[in-house]
Structures are given as C-alpha cells and as structure tokens.
Amino acid sequence: MRAVSVEDLKPGMVLARSLVNEDMVVMVSEDTMLTKAHITRLNFLNIPVVYIKDDYELSSNYQTAAAVFNRGNAFIKEYSSVVEDAQEIFTEVGEGKPERVENAKSVITTSLVPLSRNSGVIDHLFELNHLASDVYQHSLRVSILAGVIAKWMHSPVSECRDIMLAGFLHDIGKTQLPQRILDKHIDKLQGEDYETYIQHTVEGHRILSKLPGLSEGVKLAAMQHHERMDGSGFPFGSRSGDINPYASIIAIADIYDNITTEREGYVKQTPFDAISYITEHLYTSLDPIVCIPVLTHIKDAFLGSKVTLSNGLSGVIACFPNDFAARPVISIAADELLNLNEHPDIKIIEYNPK
C-alpha cells in the first residue's frame, strides 16, 4: 500500500485502510473503489492523505490468490452480472412497457432467488462498498433482502418470489423523479422537494396498476413501503390493518439497505445500527410480525465476525445476550467479554464480515 495526497487521488483507486473521523465513525471503508464523489467529499472534509492499494495488491495474481479465501467473491460476481440487465428492465418497466414484467419475473427466478439463498448473503450485501444513489441497484438489494426475510418467515416458495418482485419494483415510481431529488438523502428534503419525493409511492402504484400479471401485493408494496404501523408514514398515513403484508416486509428491507449503504452525503453505517433501529421501532412504527423473525435470524450472520470499537479495541462477535438485544457481546481476548448493551457509550465503528 502507499500513501497518496487527496489532491492526487484519481477515480478507480482502491482504498487500503478505512477512514475514521474524530467521532470514530467510518467515513469510507477499506476496499472501496474511489469515485469522483468520494474524492470530492474527502477534499471537503480536509483529509490530507489516504492509503491506496498498490499495483501488486491490485494485480491479477494477488487478486486470484485473494479470491480463493474470499467466499463473497462468487456472490459479488453473480450480483454484478445481473446489474446491467436489471437496470434496463427497471427503466423500461418505469416507462410502462408491459413485456418487461415477464423479464423482471425471470430475473427474480433465475438470478435473485439463488442469491437470496446464498450462505452469507447478509455479509455479501454489506461488502458492496459503493455509492449507491442509483435506484435500480438499491432495488436489487432490497429484492434480495426481502427474499431472505420471506424465507425467515417461512413463506411459500411462490410467495417468496412474488415478495422479491415487490422488492425489485417497490421504487419504480422514482423513475419519474428528477435526478437532483434522487441524489439527496430523504432527511435533507424540504418543502416542495419533499412533497415531490413522497409522490414516488403513488406514481409507482399508478405505473404498476397499468401492467399485466402483477399481484395486488406487488402494486401495494410500491404504494405503501413508506407507510408505518402507527400512521407516521406516507403517502396517506395508513395504519397497521390497512398496510399490505408485502409492504411491511419491503419496508424492513428498505430501511436495512438505506442504513448500511453509503450514499452521497450519508455515511454508511454498520448492520448493528440497522438492528438497533428495527429494535427501537418494534411494536411502534414497524410490524412485529416481520421484525421478530428478522431480529431472531439476522444475528446468526454476524457471529464470529471482527469488529472495531470506538474505544480503540478490536474483537470478535461472540453472541447476543438475548433475542431482542440490539448489540452483541464482543470477545476482546480469551478471557475477556464485553457486552455492548451494558456500555452504550462504546460503539461498533467498523464491521468486517468473516
């Protein structure tokens, strides 16, 4: 690895060490391929120097050797192979082309269902370290996550596929939004921009309602994935009994992906931040019928993984003290365990999939 001035960075360079700010928050993760947006942000933050992988680390021989030990490589390769087709299908469904519905169903069956059943899928999705303002990639990941959740809920196979289709198409209404709104995080939208944004749910339902071969659940997931059980969501403030079960599943997948994916103006957080959010809103805004299976099963994916803590220590996730504990117990040494639920001031600042 080599140190490079931020002024000399070029898009395509690969980060060799994670960047952590004064609040011990990971701003950009190791192995991220830098884009213009990353470099602009680093300049804005007045970071003088970063470590970049050298030619040897990026060489084919090194990558081939590393791939032998990287169980996520096959997943990422398969995911990458479907991205281009998914973008085209997503765009043309947004244009109301009815023939593309069958193409979308085919992508679900042949590509996304196998990915959702891949061992370690939660870790693999987290390893996709890119700025992800593009709607179709977010929709791909939500589709895969929705499939995992449906499996945890013991949904029939045919229903799992339909729920994944709902995940893939849930944001189809965003094809009607201007890019300047899509580039912003929802928390930064105000006034007319916010009102325009929330209409993507109504637009999505309108688009899908005109297309053949889609279930009511798929159509309503587009309309209701931002609705909340306590009536605090949008576009209509619907409450628990009026929200379609597909929409409740897509809502959790959507929240998880938004929290754990880096976007322009928004720092990527760890899966434990997502778990904390889901735990905090269990029985209030989020559906416990979906949340409980998620909280019960998702933690198994993290056991044995390495984490870096805000107090400077590193360790391995040993267990969770109970089903609804939002934070894990960390093994710091052979005879030292640290229960993060008892130390709210200590945060996980970096998560490294095992």
Secondary structure, 3 states (H helix, E strand, C coil): CEEEEHHHCCCCCEECCCEECCCCCEEECCCCECCHHHHHHHHHCCCCEEEECCHHHHCHHHHHHHHHCCCCHHHHHHHHHHHHHHHHHHHHHHCCCCHHHHHHHHHHHHHHHHHHCCCCHHHHHHCCCCCCCCHHHHHHHHHHHHHHHHHHCCCCHHHHHHHHHHHHHCCHHHHHCCHHHHCCCHHHCCHHHHHHHHHHHHHHHHHHHCCCCCCHHHHHHHHHCCCCCECCCCCCCCEHHHCCHHHHHHHHHHHHHHHHCCECCECCCCHHHHHHHHHHCECCCECHHHHHHHHHHHHHHHCCCEEEECCCCEEEEEECCCCCCCCCEEEEECCEEEEHHHCCCCCEEEEECC
